[in-house]
């Protein structure tokens, strides 16, 4: 959810507090669709589409631009691309669609889209589309053909406040929402209880997953992210029991056609997601509480969140581990440009059990934080613009104005003058490729390690060093293969307290260096990362 999510994020308590949330017990439910890939086998690369790569000089990221950079994503070590919405919308983020079975003309044509899908699959990359069904913006045919027309064909496709259907059910208490351009647009809630609406969206998802209807999916997407998924939409009691009556039947129909299809939910409460995994029948949810713990770089908080997340995740289901996305502040800004902290957090994220997600530019250390003074006297007006600082253009070149740079927000105020990422600031692919010790090369090394070692993708996970207050020790195992992650999260040197049986019974090699034999229990400096493993 794009307009409201930054508002909810900033008004709510810090996500760090979520680490204290108790993990819900898995509940009983009806037979779920078959699982897709094994947890840990995917590395997501999330792209805020408008900001990634421009191909035609209009400064807007587009399909041809993305297609031209598939090699970069593959080389980085990602396996799966997660895109923000492509549908047309009056808002720059393309949530609140004016058409569902369409591509925003600024991004290209439907032919460009299918060319991208084929090119991604040829590179061995999967593609997930982000879908939001719960709301539409004015201009959508359902809106245009039903407003003030209570007996029209689409009269019951949206929720209305009045019998004359002239006042739409408001989104977050507002009839209209402001765009960063200064224009306001109406947003209405969709009537997901309407069988015709459910049938429409089921057919729509089947189209994106299997355009030719033959079940092969060779030119279809490999999965969906379901935005702002709830059982009772916005807790209004108007769209309720959605897990059983809307989402589960649609997901079952998708799985019947494409059993390999992945379904990833953004659980709207940003909790552990157990109900979504069981009652909603999705394959994956986002590990929101774990994110808060990872950003704290507090050992006890991280251990608690790992255990709670594992306990909340039913067998055969996945958690997507992440530090950043399009709705939250960039981790490098939260770490106050501390490279050591960024490296430590990246190592933990990419070595943990689950499916890691890298938000475009995270691997470069791109900065960005949403403003805290919006809507206040003398502050910034509440608009979709408050998310721009965490959605700035991917830094291909040191010069922000270089061809291909998707600086679509250029000239907008205050977003352009106050931008976080600037020319020749050291945070670009061009600059970081030239520095062997850059964050970019650190991410590549970690991702290559994950790809090379089965225990990091598919193995079990154990937390060691429980009696050490600052050193995080995570052991990943798959048969006789072992990888051990050790990170000193304290402010002083510390020595891991490992079981001598573990250290002596196994020959350990340094997986980050020259693979020489090493001792895992040597002293660690503050924020130092050590990754050792059994020889292959």
Secondary structure, DSSP 8 states (H G I E B T S, - for coil): --HHHHHHHHHS--GGGGGGS--------S------S-TTS--EEEE-GGGT--SSSSSS--HHHHHHTHHHHHHHT--EEEE---S--SSTT--SBS-SSS--TTT--HHHHHHHHHHHHHTT-EEEEEE--SEEETTSHHHHTTTT-TTSTTTTTB-BSSTTS-SB--BTTBSEEE-TTS-EEEEEEB-TT-HHHHHHHHHHHHHHH-TTSSS--TTS-SEEEEEEE-SSGGGSSSS-SHIIIIIHHHHHHHHHH-TT-EEEEEETT-S--HHHHHTS--SEEE-HHHHHHHHHT-HHHHHHHHHHHHHHS-TT-EEEEES--TTS--HHHHTTT-HHHHHHHHHHHHHSSSEEEEETTGGGT------S-BTSTTSB-SSGGGGGGGS-----SSSTTSTT---TTTT-TTTTTT-S--TTSS-SHHHHHT-TTSHHHHHHHHHHHHHH-HHHHH-EEEEE-TT-SSEEEEEEEETTEEEEEEEE-SSS-EE----HHHHHHS-EEETTTT--B--TTSEE-TT-EEEEEE--
